[in-house]
Amino acid sequence: MTDQPPSDRYPGTPGWVKAFAVIAVVLALLIGLALVTGLGGPHGPQRHGGPLESAAIRLASGL
Amino acid sequence: MRLAPGQRRAVLATHLALSVGWVGAILAYLPFDLVTATSDEPATLRAAYAAMSLIAGAVIRPLAIGALLTGILVSLGTTWGLVRHWWVAISLVMTALATIVLLIEIQTIEAYAAVAADPAATADRLQGLDSTLLHSVGGLLVLLVILVMNVHKPRGLTPYGWRMQRRAAETLRQR
């Protein structure tokens, strides 16, 4: 097995990029968790629906 | 595609103005957002949501889209490229994500402003509206990280950028 000269090989991903990637994954997981569990509250324009709108939706859907 | 030096300076100046303007517009938006998070006064809430909707829709949205588009133009029109350097690629992804989240959030802000503008909306209804503080502070932090990264330009080529650099060096050697 012969090693290629260092200049012919990709020097590798810099450490700061790896650190960035770890932080991005952790943040994405936290945001995903908040959305799935509902801790982040409802998202989108529908979240301005107050009790009247909610009652109207429940009535319309027969609940 | 390479921009001529004069074009490059003009696009870069536009990109800087739009990007820094985006940060400034969020700073102008934040006090109103803070008011909606802390105040129970209906008249104050009505005014704050109206101001937030105006700033977000008429100022922040065009600045964000403009910053993203001019950023892509500057990258493609210079030797930096879009995905040759990690700092450029990461800045692009973060700016694109911030713009997408912003465009979604603006729909919510405009919906809140519509409720706040309704004279029939009761105090309870107005106090029940959320603030967007988490999104605006988060967005500001993302923009500041991009800003610092664009000033420092940390070293590091992507595998694609490294191949392109090597190919260019070989071409020069053969001449």
gemmi code that builds the backbone of each chain (N, CA, C; Angstrom):
import gemmi

chains = {
    "A": [
        ("MET", (0.847, -1.196, 0.000), (0.000, 0.000, 0.000), (0.884, 1.250, 0.000)),
        ("THR", (0.657, 2.133, -0.951), (1.460, 3.350, -0.983), (0.589, 4.545, -0.618)),
        ("ASP", (1.166, 5.375, 0.242), (0.442, 6.600, 0.614), (0.600, 7.646, -0.472)),
        ("GLN", (-0.488, 8.369, -0.739), (-0.396, 9.463, -1.700), (0.280, 10.646, -1.028)),
        ("PRO", (0.980, 11.485, -1.760), (1.536, 12.695, -1.131), (0.411, 13.531, -0.551)),
        ("PRO", (0.664, 14.224, 0.579), (-0.396, 14.995, 1.242), (-1.076, 15.996, 0.311)),
        ("SER", (-0.315, 16.578, -0.638), (-0.896, 17.602, -1.503), (-1.932, 17.028, -2.466)),
        ("ASP", (-1.933, 15.692, -2.653), (-2.890, 15.071, -3.567), (-4.168, 14.630, -2.856)),
        ("ARG", (-4.196, 14.822, -1.567), (-5.377, 14.387, -0.812), (-6.110, 15.584, -0.239)),
        ("TYR", (-7.418, 15.438, -0.185), (-8.221, 16.506, 0.447), (-7.791, 16.625, 1.905)),
        ("PRO", (-7.424, 17.825, 2.341), (-6.890, 17.960, 3.702), (-7.906, 17.688, 4.809)),
        ("GLY", (-9.159, 17.523, 4.471), (-10.165, 17.214, 5.492), (-11.006, 18.424, 5.856)),
        ("THR", (-12.149, 18.107, 6.463), (-13.069, 19.182, 6.859), (-12.505, 19.917, 8.072)),
        ("PRO", (-12.453, 21.243, 8.028), (-11.900, 21.983, 9.183), (-12.707, 21.738, 10.458)),
        ("GLY", (-12.011, 21.866, 11.590), (-12.652, 21.637, 12.885), (-13.834, 22.561, 13.129)),
        ("TRP", (-13.716, 23.816, 12.697), (-14.810, 24.762, 12.979), (-16.082, 24.363, 12.221)),
        ("VAL", (-15.913, 23.728, 11.047), (-17.091, 23.275, 10.283), (-17.758, 22.107, 11.018)),
        ("LYS", (-16.921, 21.211, 11.577), (-17.464, 20.074, 12.340), (-18.230, 20.578, 13.567)),
        ("ALA", (-17.650, 21.570, 14.254), (-18.320, 22.140, 15.431), (-19.652, 22.775, 15.028)),
        ("PHE", (-19.648, 23.468, 13.901), (-20.862, 24.089, 13.370), (-21.928, 23.023, 13.100)),
        ("ALA", (-21.481, 21.917, 12.492), (-22.417, 20.835, 12.125), (-23.057, 20.235, 13.374)),
        ("VAL", (-22.242, 20.037, 14.423), (-22.772, 19.459, 15.674), (-23.827, 20.399, 16.271)),
        ("ILE", (-23.509, 21.697, 16.314), (-24.456, 22.687, 16.870), (-25.735, 22.707, 16.038)),
        ("ALA", (-25.583, 22.644, 14.705), (-26.757, 22.682, 13.807), (-27.657, 21.473, 14.040)),
        ("VAL", (-27.038, 20.283, 14.214), (-27.829, 19.064, 14.432), (-28.573, 19.154, 15.766)),
        ("VAL", (-27.858, 19.611, 16.816), (-28.491, 19.735, 18.145), (-29.668, 20.717, 18.082)),
        ("LEU", (-29.468, 21.861, 17.433), (-30.542, 22.862, 17.317), (-31.721, 22.313, 16.512)),
        ("ALA", (-31.411, 21.600, 15.419), (-32.480, 21.034, 14.584), (-33.299, 20.029, 15.385)),
        ("LEU", (-32.600, 19.205, 16.205), (-33.304, 18.219, 17.043), (-34.193, 18.921, 18.069)),
        ("LEU", (-33.653, 19.988, 18.693), (-34.435, 20.727, 19.698), (-35.679, 21.362, 19.071)),
        ("ILE", (-35.494, 21.968, 17.883), (-36.630, 22.612, 17.196), (-37.653, 21.548, 16.787)),
        ("GLY", (-37.156, 20.428, 16.264), (-38.052, 19.325, 15.873), (-38.841, 18.812, 17.062)),
        ("LEU", (-38.135, 18.658, 18.193), (-38.766, 18.170, 19.425), (-39.848, 19.152, 19.890)),
        ("ALA", (-39.525, 20.451, 19.837), (-40.485, 21.477, 20.273), (-41.726, 21.462, 19.380)),
        ("LEU", (-41.522, 21.227, 18.065), (-42.661, 21.211, 17.146), (-43.519, 19.968, 17.360)),
        ("VAL", (-42.841, 18.801, 17.553), (-43.571, 17.537, 17.702), (-44.349, 17.505, 19.018)),
        ("THR", (-43.709, 17.980, 20.104), (-44.369, 17.921, 21.415), (-45.352, 19.076, 21.633)),
        ("GLY", (-45.289, 20.079, 20.735), (-46.191, 21.218, 20.887), (-45.679, 22.257, 21.869)),
        ("LEU", (-44.440, 22.051, 22.391), (-43.877, 23.023, 23.336), (-43.640, 24.384, 22.684)),
        ("GLY", (-43.406, 24.352, 21.371), (-43.153, 25.611, 20.666), (-44.435, 26.339, 20.286)),
        ("GLY", (-45.577, 25.771, 20.662), (-46.850, 26.386, 20.308), (-47.196, 26.115, 18.853)),
        ("PRO", (-48.455, 26.386, 18.470), (-48.830, 26.179, 17.076), (-48.059, 27.119, 16.161)),
        ("HIS", (-47.798, 26.668, 14.931), (-47.065, 27.502, 13.988), (-47.921, 27.839, 12.792)),
        ("GLY", (-47.583, 28.967, 12.153), (-48.308, 29.401, 10.957), (-49.436, 30.326, 11.330)),
        ("PRO", (-50.115, 30.889, 10.297), (-51.141, 31.896, 10.556), (-52.339, 31.364, 11.341)),
        ("GLN", (-52.515, 30.042, 11.335), (-53.674, 29.488, 12.042), (-53.578, 29.687, 13.543)),
        ("ARG", (-52.349, 30.021, 14.056), (-52.198, 30.098, 15.505), (-52.833, 31.350, 16.094)),
        ("HIS", (-53.337, 32.257, 15.224), (-54.005, 33.419, 15.784), (-55.462, 33.117, 16.093)),
        ("GLY", (-55.915, 31.908, 15.754), (-57.299, 31.524, 16.001), (-57.621, 31.536, 17.481)),
        ("GLY", (-58.563, 32.304, 17.879), (-58.926, 32.407, 19.283), (-60.030, 31.420, 19.623)),
        ("PRO", (-60.626, 31.563, 20.820), (-61.647, 30.622, 21.253), (-62.841, 30.561, 20.298)),
        ("LEU", (-63.236, 31.725, 19.739), (-64.397, 31.734, 18.843), (-64.127, 30.914, 17.589)),
        ("GLU", (-62.922, 31.165, 16.985), (-62.573, 30.415, 15.783), (-62.475, 28.924, 16.087)),
        ("SER", (-61.853, 28.601, 17.244), (-61.687, 27.195, 17.617), (-63.047, 26.534, 17.793)),
        ("ALA", (-63.990, 27.254, 18.427), (-65.334, 26.719, 18.641), (-66.032, 26.515, 17.300)),
        ("ALA", (-65.844, 27.477, 16.388), (-66.477, 27.373, 15.077), (-65.925, 26.174, 14.313)),
        ("ILE", (-64.612, 25.944, 14.430), (-64.004, 24.799, 13.740), (-64.533, 23.497, 14.329)),
        ("ARG", (-64.665, 23.468, 15.683), (-65.157, 22.242, 16.334), (-66.592, 21.968, 15.922)),
        ("LEU", (-67.415, 23.031, 15.847), (-68.809, 22.872, 15.437), (-68.890, 22.374, 14.005)),
        ("ALA", (-68.057, 22.994, 13.133), (-68.092, 22.643, 11.719), (-67.658, 21.200, 11.501)),
        ("SER", (-66.714, 20.733, 12.338), (-66.233, 19.362, 12.148), (-67.052, 18.368, 12.977)),
        ("GLY", (-68.081, 18.854, 13.643), (-68.987, 17.974, 14.369), (-68.422, 17.448, 15.671)),
        ("LEU", (-67.430, 18.097, 16.229), (-66.831, 17.609, 17.489), (-67.482, 18.285, 18.687)),
    ],
    "B": [
        ("MET", (-19.365, 32.395, -14.757), (-19.763, 33.799, -14.846), (-18.882, 34.637, -13.909)),
        ("ARG", (-18.153, 35.599, -14.460), (-17.326, 36.476, -13.630), (-17.795, 37.909, -13.821)),
        ("LEU", (-17.962, 38.615, -12.725), (-18.361, 40.022, -12.809), (-17.123, 40.879, -13.063)),
        ("ALA", (-17.297, 41.948, -13.814), (-16.209, 42.922, -14.010), (-15.969, 43.619, -12.669)),
        ("PRO", (-14.754, 44.126, -12.435), (-14.455, 44.740, -11.119), (-15.480, 45.783, -10.682)),
        ("GLY", (-15.924, 46.630, -11.602), (-16.907, 47.659, -11.245), (-18.241, 47.046, -10.845)),
        ("GLN", (-18.658, 46.038, -11.599), (-19.926, 45.344, -11.298), (-19.818, 44.641, -9.948)),
        ("ARG", (-18.654, 44.005, -9.729), (-18.453, 43.261, -8.474), (-18.582, 44.192, -7.268)),
        ("ARG", (-17.949, 45.367, -7.368), (-18.021, 46.328, -6.254), (-19.457, 46.806, -6.035)),
        ("ALA", (-20.178, 47.035, -7.145), (-21.563, 47.529, -7.032), (-22.461, 46.472, -6.374)),
        ("VAL", (-22.312, 45.211, -6.809), (-23.149, 44.139, -6.242), (-22.770, 43.894, -4.782)),
        ("LEU", (-21.459, 43.943, -4.497), (-21.010, 43.726, -3.116), (-21.531, 44.835, -2.195)),
        ("ALA", (-21.473, 46.080, -2.675), (-21.966, 47.203, -1.867), (-23.469, 47.053, -1.614)),
        ("THR", (-24.205, 46.636, -2.647), (-25.652, 46.418, -2.492), (-25.909, 45.300, -1.489)),
        ("HIS", (-25.137, 44.210, -1.609), (-25.302, 43.071, -0.700), (-25.028, 43.486, 0.746)),
        ("LEU", (-23.969, 44.248, 0.956), (-23.637, 44.702, 2.318), (-24.738, 45.598, 2.876)),
        ("ALA", (-25.222, 46.523, 2.041), (-26.268, 47.448, 2.496), (-27.541, 46.675, 2.870)),
        ("LEU", (-27.918, 45.706, 2.031), (-29.137, 44.931, 2.306), (-28.966, 44.062, 3.553)),
        ("SER", (-27.792, 43.442, 3.694), (-27.567, 42.533, 4.831), (-27.540, 43.295, 6.153)),
        ("VAL", (-26.795, 44.394, 6.169), (-26.720, 45.184, 7.411), (-28.088, 45.824, 7.681)),
        ("GLY", (-28.785, 46.226, 6.610), (-30.133, 46.780, 6.759), (-31.083, 45.767, 7.373)),
        ("TRP", (-30.920, 44.498, 7.015), (-31.755, 43.412, 7.556), (-31.566, 43.331, 9.071)),
        ("VAL", (-30.310, 43.375, 9.513), (-30.022, 43.343, 10.960), (-30.655, 44.572, 11.635)),
        ("GLY", (-30.479, 45.743, 11.015), (-31.039, 46.976, 11.592), (-32.556, 46.938, 11.670)),
        ("ALA", (-33.180, 46.369, 10.652), (-34.648, 46.305, 10.635), (-35.159, 45.381, 11.743)),
        ("ILE", (-34.426, 44.302, 12.016), (-34.831, 43.415, 13.121), (-34.688, 44.163, 14.454)),
        ("LEU", (-33.632, 44.957, 14.570), (-33.448, 45.740, 15.811), (-34.593, 46.743, 15.992)),
        ("ALA", (-35.107, 47.272, 14.869), (-36.250, 48.203, 14.955), (-37.538, 47.450, 15.294)),
        ("TYR", (-37.615, 46.191, 14.883), (-38.804, 45.355, 15.106), (-38.873, 44.868, 16.563)),
        ("LEU", (-37.676, 44.579, 17.138), (-37.613, 43.937, 18.459), (-38.362, 44.671, 19.585)),
        ("PRO", (-38.253, 46.008, 19.711), (-38.974, 46.666, 20.818), (-40.488, 46.439, 20.745)),
        ("PHE", (-41.046, 46.436, 19.544), (-42.488, 46.195, 19.402), (-42.829, 44.753, 19.797)),
        ("ASP", (-41.937, 43.834, 19.408), (-42.132, 42.431, 19.764), (-42.089, 42.265, 21.280)),
        ("LEU", (-41.161, 42.985, 21.899), (-41.021, 42.949, 23.363), (-42.293, 43.487, 24.023)),
        ("VAL", (-42.867, 44.531, 23.426), (-44.113, 45.115, 23.953), (-45.241, 44.083, 23.905)),
        ("THR", (-45.349, 43.337, 22.804), (-46.433, 42.342, 22.697), (-46.228, 41.198, 23.692)),
        ("ALA", (-44.960, 40.993, 24.106), (-44.687, 39.923, 25.073), (-44.947, 40.360, 26.503)),
        ("THR", (-44.961, 41.674, 26.736), (-45.026, 42.146, 28.134), (-46.262, 42.991, 28.453)),
        ("SER", (-46.884, 43.597, 27.430), (-47.975, 44.534, 27.726), (-49.355, 43.852, 27.692)),
        ("ASP", (-50.257, 44.360, 28.510), (-51.649, 43.893, 28.519), (-52.587, 44.987, 28.038)),
        ("GLU", (-52.038, 46.138, 27.719), (-52.838, 47.303, 27.340), (-53.326, 47.153, 25.885)),
        ("PRO", (-54.645, 47.051, 25.653), (-55.153, 46.801, 24.294), (-54.668, 47.814, 23.248)),
        ("ALA", (-54.682, 49.120, 23.594), (-54.271, 50.132, 22.604), (-52.798, 49.951, 22.232)),
        ("THR", (-51.978, 49.636, 23.229), (-50.537, 49.415, 22.988), (-50.338, 48.187, 22.105)),
        ("LEU", (-51.101, 47.127, 22.410), (-50.964, 45.892, 21.623), (-51.384, 46.127, 20.169)),
        ("ARG", (-52.476, 46.855, 19.973), (-52.942, 47.152, 18.604), (-51.850, 47.882, 17.822)),
        ("ALA", (-51.252, 48.905, 18.446), (-50.219, 49.703, 17.774), (-48.977, 48.857, 17.499)),
        ("ALA", (-48.602, 48.029, 18.477), (-47.381, 47.223, 18.326), (-47.531, 46.211, 17.190)),
        ("TYR", (-48.673, 45.514, 17.133), (-48.862, 44.509, 16.062), (-48.909, 45.182, 14.684)),
        ("ALA", (-49.522, 46.375, 14.621), (-49.571, 47.107, 13.340), (-48.161, 47.477, 12.890)),
        ("ALA", (-47.341, 47.974, 13.845), (-45.955, 48.353, 13.511), (-45.139, 47.130, 13.103)),
        ("MET", (-45.312, 46.015, 13.831), (-44.568, 44.789, 13.517), (-44.887, 44.306, 12.112)),
        ("SER", (-46.173, 44.360, 11.764), (-46.589, 43.895, 10.438), (-45.975, 44.773, 9.344)),
        ("LEU", (-45.984, 46.080, 9.573), (-45.406, 47.009, 8.580), (-43.906, 46.788, 8.419)),
        ("ILE", (-43.201, 46.715, 9.549), (-41.736, 46.558, 9.478), (-41.378, 45.218, 8.834)),
        ("ALA", (-42.080, 44.154, 9.268), (-41.744, 42.820, 8.746), (-42.069, 42.704, 7.253)),
        ("GLY", (-43.253, 43.172, 6.882), (-43.695, 42.996, 5.494), (-43.054, 43.956, 4.511)),
        ("ALA", (-42.923, 45.211, 4.914), (-42.465, 46.231, 3.961), (-40.973, 46.488, 4.025)),
        ("VAL", (-40.314, 46.089, 5.131), (-38.877, 46.376, 5.257), (-38.050, 45.081, 5.332)),
        ("ILE", (-38.371, 44.233, 6.327), (-37.517, 43.054, 6.540), (-37.617, 42.081, 5.356)),
        ("ARG", (-38.840, 41.842, 4.855), (-39.002, 40.862, 3.756), (-38.183, 41.245, 2.515)),
        ("PRO", (-38.308, 42.479, 1.966), (-37.490, 42.806, 0.792), (-35.987, 42.804, 1.071)),
        ("LEU", (-35.609, 43.215, 2.297), (-34.176, 43.199, 2.643), (-33.638, 41.769, 2.653)),
        ("ALA", (-34.415, 40.848, 3.233), (-33.967, 39.453, 3.328), (-33.834, 38.825, 1.938)),
        ("ILE", (-34.858, 39.000, 1.112), (-34.819, 38.410, -0.231), (-33.678, 39.047, -1.042)),
        ("GLY", (-33.531, 40.361, -0.913), (-32.461, 41.059, -1.626), (-31.080, 40.612, -1.173)),
        ("ALA", (-30.902, 40.449, 0.150), (-29.601, 40.009, 0.680), (-29.268, 38.611, 0.180)),
        ("LEU", (-30.276, 37.731, 0.163), (-30.040, 36.355, -0.307), (-29.639, 36.351, -1.786)),
        ("LEU", (-30.397, 37.082, -2.606), (-30.141, 37.077, -4.057), (-28.799, 37.739, -4.398)),
        ("THR", (-28.500, 38.869, -3.761), (-27.222, 39.536, -4.059), (-26.046, 38.716, -3.516)),
        ("GLY", (-26.279, 37.992, -2.407), (-25.231, 37.115, -1.864), (-24.888, 36.022, -2.863)),
        ("ILE", (-25.920, 35.443, -3.475), (-25.705, 34.399, -4.489), (-24.960, 35.002, -5.689)),
        ("LEU", (-25.363, 36.197, -6.087), (-24.741, 36.876, -7.240), (-23.262, 37.187, -6.976)),
        ("VAL", (-22.968, 37.699, -5.783), (-21.573, 38.013, -5.433), (-20.731, 36.736, -5.451)),
        ("SER", (-21.290, 35.655, -4.883), (-20.525, 34.401, -4.822), (-20.257, 33.852, -6.221)),
        ("LEU", (-21.314, 33.818, -7.034), (-21.164, 33.244, -8.379), (-20.301, 34.130, -9.278)),
        ("GLY", (-20.326, 35.425, -9.030), (-19.615, 36.356, -9.905), (-18.173, 36.607, -9.528)),
        ("THR", (-17.684, 35.936, -8.474), (-16.292, 36.117, -8.049), (-15.627, 34.745, -7.892)),
        ("THR", (-14.345, 34.758, -7.543), (-13.630, 33.479, -7.404), (-14.057, 32.711, -6.151)),
        ("TRP", (-14.834, 33.349, -5.263), (-15.271, 32.649, -4.047), (-16.160, 31.458, -4.392)),
        ("GLY", (-17.037, 31.621, -5.388), (-17.964, 30.546, -5.741), (-19.018, 30.340, -4.666)),
        ("LEU", (-20.012, 29.512, -4.975), (-21.106, 29.278, -4.010), (-20.758, 28.191, -3.001)),
        ("VAL", (-20.074, 27.135, -3.477), (-19.799, 25.994, -2.583), (-18.313, 25.606, -2.599)),
        ("ARG", (-17.440, 26.557, -2.879), (-16.003, 26.251, -2.879), (-15.390, 26.401, -1.487)),
        ("HIS", (-15.913, 27.354, -0.732), (-15.398, 27.617, 0.628), (-16.513, 27.326, 1.629)),
        ("TRP", (-16.124, 26.687, 2.727), (-17.121, 26.320, 3.734), (-17.881, 27.536, 4.244)),
        ("TRP", (-17.174, 28.652, 4.476), (-17.853, 29.812, 5.079), (-18.911, 30.380, 4.136)),
        ("VAL", (-18.656, 30.297, 2.810), (-19.641, 30.806, 1.855), (-20.860, 29.857, 1.816)),
        ("ALA", (-20.569, 28.553, 1.753), (-21.660, 27.564, 1.672), (-22.537, 27.626, 2.928)),
        ("ILE", (-21.892, 27.715, 4.110), (-22.657, 27.748, 5.366), (-23.459, 29.054, 5.461)),
        ("SER", (-22.843, 30.165, 5.035), (-23.570, 31.450, 5.040), (-24.801, 31.367, 4.139)),
        ("LEU", (-24.634, 30.737, 2.985), (-25.754, 30.606, 2.033), (-26.894, 29.795, 2.651)),
        ("VAL", (-26.546, 28.651, 3.252), (-27.577, 27.787, 3.853), (-28.285, 28.521, 4.990)),
        ("MET", (-27.506, 29.189, 5.861), (-28.116, 29.893, 7.004), (-29.000, 31.055, 6.534)),
        ("THR", (-28.551, 31.785, 5.501), (-29.358, 32.910, 4.989), (-30.646, 32.386, 4.357)),
        ("ALA", (-30.529, 31.290, 3.603), (-31.721, 30.726, 2.949), (-32.724, 30.244, 4.002)),
        ("LEU", (-32.215, 29.562, 5.046), (-33.110, 29.071, 6.113), (-33.770, 30.235, 6.849)),
        ("ALA", (-32.969, 31.266, 7.153), (-33.515, 32.441, 7.864), (-34.600, 33.105, 7.014)),
        ("THR", (-34.392, 33.160, 5.702), (-35.386, 33.792, 4.820), (-36.671, 32.967, 4.765)),
        ("ILE", (-36.527, 31.634, 4.691), (-37.716, 30.767, 4.633), (-38.532, 30.908, 5.923)),
        ("VAL", (-37.840, 30.833, 7.084), (-38.545, 30.962, 8.375), (-39.221, 32.330, 8.462)),
        ("LEU", (-38.518, 33.357, 7.997), (-39.072, 34.716, 8.022), (-40.350, 34.802, 7.188)),
        ("LEU", (-40.316, 34.249, 5.969), (-41.487, 34.340, 5.082), (-42.694, 33.620, 5.692)),
        ("ILE", (-42.438, 32.521, 6.407), (-43.540, 31.808, 7.084), (-44.047, 32.649, 8.259)),
        ("GLU", (-43.098, 33.206, 9.027), (-43.456, 33.965, 10.231), (-44.226, 35.241, 9.882)),
        ("ILE", (-43.921, 35.832, 8.723), (-44.612, 37.070, 8.331), (-46.120, 36.819, 8.158)),
        ("GLN", (-46.477, 35.613, 7.702), (-47.910, 35.293, 7.571), (-48.590, 35.357, 8.937)),
        ("THR", (-47.876, 34.835, 9.962), (-48.417, 34.869, 11.321), (-48.533, 36.314, 11.819)),
        ("ILE", (-47.484, 37.103, 11.576), (-47.475, 38.502, 12.046), (-48.621, 39.275, 11.376)),
        ("GLU", (-48.822, 39.039, 10.077), (-49.893, 39.747, 9.366), (-51.271, 39.314, 9.876)),
        ("ALA", (-51.379, 38.029, 10.253), (-52.647, 37.554, 10.814), (-52.916, 38.217, 12.171)),
        ("TYR", (-51.862, 38.350, 12.994), (-52.004, 39.031, 14.291), (-52.413, 40.491, 14.079)),
        ("ALA", (-51.766, 41.135, 13.097), (-52.050, 42.554, 12.837), (-53.496, 42.729, 12.374)),
        ("ALA", (-54.009, 41.742, 11.619), (-55.398, 41.817, 11.154), (-56.357, 41.747, 12.342)),
        ("VAL", (-56.038, 40.880, 13.301), (-56.862, 40.786, 14.519), (-56.774, 42.103, 15.297)),
        ("ALA", (-55.548, 42.620, 15.428), (-55.337, 43.854, 16.193), (-56.031, 45.053, 15.536)),
        ("ALA", (-56.182, 44.999, 14.204), (-56.815, 46.124, 13.492), (-58.337, 46.039, 13.533)),
        ("ASP", (-58.848, 44.901, 13.990), (-60.303, 44.715, 14.034), (-60.870, 45.448, 15.261)),
        ("PRO", (-61.698, 46.479, 15.052), (-62.234, 47.230, 16.202), (-63.067, 46.349, 17.142)),
        ("ALA", (-63.588, 45.242, 16.599), (-64.425, 44.361, 17.419), (-63.598, 43.412, 18.289)),
        ("ALA", (-62.289, 43.359, 18.057), (-61.446, 42.443, 18.844), (-61.412, 42.897, 20.306)),
        ("THR", (-61.739, 41.969, 21.211), (-61.795, 42.315, 22.637), (-60.392, 42.352, 23.245)),
        ("ALA", (-60.295, 42.891, 24.456), (-59.002, 42.938, 25.152), (-58.461, 41.528, 25.363)),
        ("ASP", (-59.355, 40.598, 25.735), (-58.923, 39.202, 25.937), (-58.320, 38.616, 24.665)),
        ("ARG", (-58.996, 38.931, 23.564), (-58.553, 38.415, 22.259), (-57.161, 38.963, 21.916)),
        ("LEU", (-56.952, 40.249, 22.169), (-55.655, 40.873, 21.879), (-54.563, 40.328, 22.801)),
        ("GLN", (-54.924, 40.150, 24.079), (-53.927, 39.641, 25.034), (-53.599, 38.178, 24.761)),
        ("GLY", (-54.480, 37.487, 24.054), (-54.255, 36.069, 23.730), (-53.308, 35.869, 22.555)),
        ("LEU", (-53.010, 36.941, 21.826), (-52.093, 36.815, 20.690), (-50.664, 36.634, 21.214)),
        ("ASP", (-49.892, 35.793, 20.518), (-48.505, 35.537, 20.955), (-47.567, 36.653, 20.527)),
        ("SER", (-46.375, 36.629, 21.104), (-45.292, 37.472, 20.577), (-44.460, 36.578, 19.657)),
        ("THR", (-43.600, 37.195, 18.860), (-42.733, 36.406, 17.972), (-41.279, 36.545, 18.423)),
        ("LEU", (-41.118, 36.796, 19.719), (-39.800, 37.121, 20.266), (-38.753, 36.028, 20.019)),
        ("LEU", (-39.174, 34.770, 20.169), (-38.226, 33.662, 19.975), (-37.674, 33.675, 18.550)),
        ("HIS", (-38.579, 33.918, 17.582), (-38.154, 33.932, 16.182), (-37.287, 35.148, 15.873)),
        ("SER", (-37.672, 36.305, 16.410), (-36.905, 37.505, 16.046), (-35.522, 37.502, 16.702)),
        ("VAL", (-35.439, 37.061, 17.961), (-34.127, 36.987, 18.616), (-33.281, 35.894, 17.950)),
        ("GLY", (-33.910, 34.754, 17.666), (-33.188, 33.664, 16.979), (-32.688, 34.115, 15.614)),
        ("GLY", (-33.535, 34.815, 14.873), (-33.143, 35.314, 13.544), (-31.991, 36.295, 13.638)),
        ("LEU", (-32.046, 37.159, 14.648), (-30.971, 38.153, 14.830), (-29.640, 37.447, 15.121)),
        ("LEU", (-29.683, 36.418, 15.984), (-28.461, 35.678, 16.314), (-27.882, 35.005, 15.071)),
        ("VAL", (-28.764, 34.415, 14.251), (-28.309, 33.753, 13.021), (-27.614, 34.770, 12.109)),
        ("LEU", (-28.228, 35.953, 11.961), (-27.640, 36.982, 11.090), (-26.301, 37.476, 11.635)),
        ("LEU", (-26.188, 37.570, 12.954), (-24.924, 38.025, 13.537), (-23.820, 36.978, 13.334)),
        ("VAL", (-24.190, 35.699, 13.444), (-23.204, 34.634, 13.186), (-22.729, 34.727, 11.730)),
        ("ILE", (-23.674, 34.914, 10.796), (-23.313, 35.041, 9.372), (-22.408, 36.251, 9.176)),
        ("LEU", (-22.754, 37.357, 9.829), (-21.970, 38.592, 9.693), (-20.520, 38.379, 10.159)),
        ("VAL", (-20.369, 37.762, 11.340), (-19.020, 37.518, 11.876), (-18.242, 36.590, 10.929)),
        ("MET", (-18.923, 35.555, 10.439), (-18.261, 34.598, 9.541), (-17.831, 35.284, 8.232)),
        ("ASN", (-18.658, 36.198, 7.731), (-18.335, 36.900, 6.479), (-17.188, 37.891, 6.656)),
        ("VAL", (-17.023, 38.413, 7.860), (-15.910, 39.330, 8.116), (-14.616, 38.530, 8.284)),
        ("HIS", (-14.683, 37.429, 9.063), (-13.476, 36.649, 9.347), (-13.072, 35.723, 8.201)),
        ("LYS", (-14.051, 35.265, 7.413), (-13.790, 34.327, 6.317), (-12.884, 33.174, 6.778)),
        ("PRO", (-13.366, 32.329, 7.698), (-12.500, 31.247, 8.203), (-12.040, 30.316, 7.077)),
        ("ARG", (-10.800, 29.866, 7.190), (-10.209, 29.036, 6.145), (-10.919, 27.699, 6.011)),
        ("GLY", (-10.802, 27.114, 4.831), (-11.327, 25.765, 4.621), (-12.054, 25.640, 3.300)),
        ("LEU", (-11.493, 24.770, 2.436), (-12.145, 24.518, 1.150), (-13.046, 23.299, 1.281)),
        ("THR", (-14.156, 23.311, 0.565), (-15.005, 22.122, 0.487), (-14.296, 21.134, -0.445)),
        ("PRO", (-14.670, 19.848, -0.429), (-14.035, 18.900, -1.371), (-14.151, 19.394, -2.819)),
        ("TYR", (-15.283, 19.972, -3.172), (-15.472, 20.504, -4.533), (-14.500, 21.669, -4.780)),
        ("GLY", (-14.403, 22.595, -3.829), (-13.506, 23.739, -3.968), (-12.053, 23.304, -4.071)),
        ("TRP", (-11.690, 22.257, -3.301), (-10.324, 21.746, -3.325), (-10.003, 21.147, -4.708)),
        ("ARG", (-10.966, 20.387, -5.270), (-10.754, 19.797, -6.614), (-10.595, 20.897, -7.654)),
        ("MET", (-11.442, 21.933, -7.560), (-11.375, 23.047, -8.526), (-10.029, 23.772, -8.425)),
        ("GLN", (-9.550, 23.962, -7.193), (-8.273, 24.658, -6.985), (-7.111, 23.833, -7.551)),
        ("ARG", (-7.184, 22.540, -7.331), (-6.131, 21.637, -7.833), (-6.115, 21.624, -9.357)),
        ("ARG", (-7.324, 21.569, -9.928), (-7.427, 21.549, -11.392), (-6.855, 22.849, -11.978)),
        ("ALA", (-7.140, 23.957, -11.343), (-6.644, 25.248, -11.822), (-5.117, 25.306, -11.716)),
        ("ALA", (-4.570, 24.739, -10.619), (-3.122, 24.731, -10.432), (-2.445, 23.866, -11.500)),
        ("GLU", (-3.068, 22.720, -11.811), (-2.501, 21.821, -12.852), (-2.526, 22.494, -14.213)),
        ("THR", (-3.624, 23.203, -14.497), (-3.740, 23.897, -15.778), (-2.640, 24.955, -15.910)),
        ("LEU", (-2.381, 25.665, -14.802), (-1.326, 26.698, -14.822), (0.045, 26.069, -15.041)),
        ("ARG", (0.277, 24.901, -14.395), (1.578, 24.216, -14.497), (1.847, 23.752, -15.926)),
        ("GLN", (0.770, 23.304, -16.612), (0.930, 22.792, -17.970), (1.215, 23.899, -18.991)),
        ("ARG", (0.910, 25.143, -18.651), (1.119, 26.237, -19.610), (2.592, 26.626, -19.769)),
    ],
}
model = gemmi.Model(1)
for chain_id, residues in chains.items():
    chain = gemmi.Chain(chain_id)
    for i, (resn, *xyz) in enumerate(residues, 1):
        res = gemmi.Residue()
        res.name, res.seqid = resn, gemmi.SeqId(i, " ")
        for name, pos in zip(("N", "CA", "C"), xyz):
            atom = gemmi.Atom()
            atom.name, atom.element = name, gemmi.Element(name[0])
            atom.pos, atom.b_iso = gemmi.Position(*pos), 0.0
            res.add_atom(atom)
        chain.add_residue(res)
    model.add_chain(chain)
structure = gemmi.Structure()
structure.add_model(model)
structure.setup_entities()
